[in-house]
Amino acid sequence: MYEKKHQKLAPVSVFYGRMMRSVVFASVILGICLLIGILGYHYTADIAWIDSLHNASMILSGMGPVVEIKTTAGKLFSSFYALFSGVVFITNIGIILAPAAHRLFHKLHVGED
């Protein structure tokens, strides 16, 4: 996918394309995870659609819950979704930063030989 250690550094336009693909891929992952949260909160905690969106968005972004959950199924879902969201958040940061980190490390190694 990326150039090898001994290859020439990719042009800036290629780098921008990689960054754009990473951001789009991370956004798709985020959208799918948000949909999981919306559906989960709506069906397990009996929360209205807009409140499910609000709560899932806040949990996924790391801000915390905003709606009080009263059902056992809702509380279980909320617990697992919070753990899942933490992993998704860290994964998305890695996906977005991967092309920039690769370019930086590749630039540091170009011309070493």
C-alpha positions in Angstrom: 0.0 0.0 0.0 2.7 2.5 1.0 6.2 2.8 -0.5 9.0 0.6 0.9 11.9 1.9 3.0 14.3 2.1 0.0 11.8 3.7 -2.4 11.5 7.4 -3.1 9.2 9.5 -0.9 5.7 9.7 -2.5 4.6 13.0 -4.0 2.5 15.3 -1.8 -0.6 14.6 -4.0 -0.3 10.9 -3.3 0.0 11.6 0.4 -3.1 13.8 0.4 -5.0 11.0 -1.4 -3.9 8.6 1.3 -5.0 11.0 4.0 -8.4 11.5 2.4 -9.0 7.7 2.0 -8.1 7.3 5.7 -10.5 10.0 6.8 -13.3 8.5 4.6 -12.6 5.0 5.9 -12.6 6.2 9.5 -15.8 8.1 8.9 -17.5 5.0 7.5 -16.4 3.1 10.6 -17.7 5.9 12.8 -21.0 6.0 11.0 -21.6 2.2 11.4 -20.7 2.4 15.1 -23.0 5.3 15.5 -25.8 3.3 13.9 -25.2 0.4 16.2 -25.5 2.7 19.2 -28.6 4.4 17.9 -30.4 1.1 17.3 -29.1 -0.4 20.5 -30.2 2.4 22.7 -33.6 2.7 21.0 -34.5 -1.0 21.2 -32.8 -2.0 24.5 -33.5 1.1 26.6 -36.7 2.2 25.0 -35.3 5.7 24.2 -36.7 8.0 21.5 -34.7 8.1 18.2 -33.3 11.6 18.7 -32.3 10.8 22.3 -30.7 7.5 21.1 -28.7 9.5 18.5 -27.7 12.1 21.1 -26.6 9.4 23.7 -24.8 7.3 21.1 -22.9 10.3 19.8 -21.9 11.4 23.2 -20.7 7.9 24.2 -18.8 7.4 20.9 -17.0 10.7 21.2 -16.0 10.0 24.8 -18.1 12.7 26.4 -20.3 10.3 28.4 -24.0 9.4 28.6 -26.8 12.0 28.7 -29.9 9.9 29.1 -30.8 7.9 32.2 -31.1 4.2 31.3 -33.7 2.3 33.3 -33.9 -1.1 31.7 -31.5 -3.9 32.5 -31.0 -4.7 28.8 -30.3 -1.0 28.2 -27.8 -0.9 31.0 -26.0 -4.0 29.7 -26.0 -2.6 26.1 -24.7 0.8 27.4 -21.8 -0.9 29.3 -20.7 -2.9 26.3 -21.2 0.0 23.9 -19.1 2.3 26.1 -16.2 -0.2 26.0 -16.7 -0.8 22.3 -16.7 3.0 21.6 -13.4 3.4 23.4 -11.7 0.9 21.2 -13.3 2.4 18.1 -12.1 5.9 19.0 -8.5 4.7 19.4 -8.7 2.7 16.2 -10.0 5.6 14.2 -7.2 7.8 15.5 -4.7 5.2 14.3 -6.4 4.9 10.9 -6.4 8.7 10.4 -2.8 9.2 11.5 -1.3 6.1 9.8 -0.4 7.9 6.5 1.1 10.9 8.3 3.2 8.7 10.6 4.3 6.5 7.6 5.4 9.6 5.7 7.3 11.0 8.7 9.1 7.8 9.4 9.8 7.3 5.6 11.1 10.8 5.3 13.5 10.2 8.3 14.9 7.1 6.6 15.2 8.4 3.1 18.9 8.8 2.2 20.2 6.8 5.1 22.1 4.4 2.8 
